[in-house]
Amino acid sequence: MWAAKAWNALRALDSYTQAAREGFNGGFYQHCTSDRPGAVNWPLKQFAPAESDTTMNRWGAERIFAVPEDVDPSGRKEMQAHLKLGSKGSTSPRIYFLDDTEGITGRVIVGYIGPHLTNTKTN
């Protein structure tokens, strides 16, 4: 089930990237609320554009992922935006990404697909 949701999430990110290349004016949130023909959207309840300050202050290092050196010379960048693939149990997988559609790559960069990272609700 999570693999199918991950595929749909990646399709939505790809759809957004394509829309941005074609001049769509807005971010991923706006993409998911649009009714453009052919757009692949993602449920807004399963999208988080950022983490809480507490989460970032305590566990922000877990949210630094590899990116092309064109994006950051260090080859690493913080990613807070994420898609929720599940919400049951301790796994609750997530996809963390960086929206670089207006940057040098013109793409969305996926940094992480996997189990839920540490936050204030983690046991």
C-alpha positions in Angstrom: 0.0 0.0 0.0 2.8 2.5 0.9 4.6 1.8 -2.3 1.5 2.7 -4.3 1.1 5.9 -2.3 4.7 6.7 -2.7 4.3 6.3 -6.5 1.3 8.6 -6.5 3.2 11.2 -4.4 6.1 11.1 -6.8 3.7 11.5 -9.7 2.2 14.6 -8.0 5.6 16.1 -7.5 6.5 15.4 -11.1 3.2 16.9 -12.3 3.9 20.0 -10.2 7.4 20.3 -11.7 6.0 20.0 -15.2 3.4 22.7 -14.5 6.1 25.0 -13.1 8.1 24.5 -16.3 5.0 25.5 -18.3 4.6 28.7 -16.3 2.3 27.7 -13.5 2.3 30.5 -10.9 2.3 29.0 -7.4 3.9 26.4 -5.2 3.1 22.7 -4.6 0.2 23.7 -2.3 -1.4 25.8 -5.1 -0.8 23.0 -7.6 -2.7 20.6 -5.4 -5.7 22.9 -5.2 -5.8 23.6 -8.9 -8.1 21.9 -11.3 -5.9 22.0 -14.3 -6.6 19.3 -16.8 -4.1 16.4 -16.5 -2.7 17.6 -13.2 -1.8 14.9 -10.6 -2.6 16.4 -7.2 -1.9 15.3 -3.6 -4.4 15.5 -0.7 -3.6 18.7 1.3 -4.2 16.9 4.6 -1.2 14.7 3.7 1.2 17.6 2.9 3.2 19.5 5.4 5.1 22.5 4.0 7.3 22.8 7.1 8.2 21.3 10.5 7.5 22.9 13.8 10.2 25.1 15.4 10.6 22.5 18.2 11.1 19.7 15.8 13.7 21.6 13.8 15.5 22.9 17.0 15.8 19.3 18.4 16.0 17.1 15.3 16.7 19.4 12.4 19.9 17.5 11.5 17.7 14.5 10.5 16.2 16.6 7.8 19.4 17.5 5.9 19.7 15.4 2.7 21.8 15.1 -0.3 21.3 17.6 -3.2 23.2 18.3 -6.4 26.2 20.6 -5.8 24.5 23.1 -8.2 21.9 23.6 -5.5 24.3 23.8 -2.6 28.1 23.5 -2.8 28.1 21.3 0.3 25.9 18.7 -1.5 23.5 18.8 1.4 20.4 20.9 2.1 17.7 21.1 4.8 14.3 19.8 3.7 11.2 20.4 5.8 8.4 20.0 3.2 7.1 16.5 3.2 4.3 14.2 2.0 2.6 11.8 4.4 2.3 8.3 3.1 0.7 6.8 6.2 -0.3 7.8 9.7 -0.7 4.5 11.5 1.9 2.9 13.7 5.5 4.0 14.2 6.6 3.7 10.6 4.2 6.3 9.1 6.4 6.8 6.0 7.3 10.3 4.6 8.7 11.8 1.5 10.9 14.9 2.1 11.6 17.2 -0.8 13.1 20.5 -1.8 11.2 22.7 -4.3 13.9 24.0 -6.6 11.5 24.7 -9.5 12.5 28.3 -9.5 16.1 27.5 -8.8 19.1 26.3 -10.8 17.8 22.8 -11.5 14.2 23.7 -12.2 13.2 20.5 -10.4 11.8 19.1 -7.2 14.5 17.2 -5.4 13.5 14.2 -3.3 15.8 13.8 -0.3 14.2 11.0 1.7 11.6 8.3 1.4 11.2 6.2 4.5 10.0 5.8 8.0 8.8 8.9 10.0 11.7 10.9 11.3 12.0 11.9 15.0 9.6 14.6 16.2 7.7 15.6 19.4 5.3 12.7 19.1 8.0 10.0 18.7 8.1 7.6 21.6 
